[in-house]
Amino acid sequence: MVLTNDGPWGEKAFLENEVEQVTVGDLRLYFRKAGGEVLVASCYRNPADNAFPPRPEDDAKWSRWVRRGENSLVTIQPAFPDRSLVVKPDMPFRLVKGAQTKIYVSVPVWVVVSVDGARGERLLAVPTEVLSNTWFGTLKEGELCYWHSSGFRREVTPGSYREDRIICPLRIYNQSAADFPVEKICLRLENYSLYHDGHQLWSDEIRISYKGPESISQVKVVGKAPDEAPEARLLASPLKEMKKSFTAKTFSSIREFSGLGITGQ
């Protein structure tokens, strides 16, 4: 499903040699049509003064896309990051044996750009926030992920909604024989669906059963709009075709490998 004229999302018409811009959170995208080309440039808000840098005038700073057809519509759509995401709470907590809890993780949106509406081709995907790299797992078995210190919320309210974030509801069950600290969680985003309720982006609810420090977790993707947004529309199915339930290492107190240029403390 394509979001149409919904805030920054949807189809944006533009004229020959006129520059149009779209802002999503701290990301600003510029578009220009020139002959058979579509030119795209991007920049991020400066946290020091909360302002965006000037629009680039040097054509070398624009990515150029040559396509057939009119190229008169640019379609802007939200998407998950293209790797798994390791998140850390502001304050780690312990989940006692046999207990469960529900938390909400805020995931930065990526902006997918295509041309000529639903018939068009994807040109590029740009993150609304520059994410650091981190390694999840061991040197023998693991994966390169993004790192985000998002903080976990115990509840969500309309006042906390952001167009540049996807809210992922997680329900965690401690089925191990002891208490365990919830320090870092790996979200395998390729398994999640993306929804929109008219105001906020959501994933389906993810249910994670922790079995113990040496065990992988049982992960269940509910596969429908979350209870917090029952009327939300499905925007995108999971990138990875799979069963709704799978096993994966999900919790860790990993140490990062600075020699590899990887961060995330």
C-alpha angles and dihedrals in degrees: 000000000000121000107228123204092334107145108296092346130090138042119336120194119212136181132229112291093352116126117227125187136203124193123202113176108303093347125091123189126196124201132193132174116213117173108302093345134093114206122201130186131175140193140171133236115262107240091207095067101007089238134125120238117249119281110273113257096184110091089212088072092058123083110230126215121189115201140157120251135037098310087199098139129060115197118208116196135169123241141170119262112275095244137045114279126226111206132188128200120237087239117021114225137196124242111208123226112286094009129122134199140184122223136172122227122200112220121193113243125236117217116226117204123201134157136236098021126268091344092057134098128251111255104181146330121228126191117234087218129032105242127204123235123247137173120235117198132011131317089259098043122023146088140243109252140169119259124223129171092204101153120230122255122210090206139011129221132183088256090065095052117121128182091216094056137071115213112220115194111212125190111195124197122193103214094160127105094253144034115277135199116240100218110140130010127194113216112200096207096183087075096055132090122226123228137179126203097189093271110035140032117235140181123216115269114278119209116200125189113200112210102179142301094283096041134084117240129246108238124194122189108204093211100216139077110294121258089250091062107027094163095051116129123234110248101172137005120223115292090225119061107225146129117285089247125053141152125244141147102265111161127057146150091213127177116223126233106236091183088067092053090252123143140185117118 
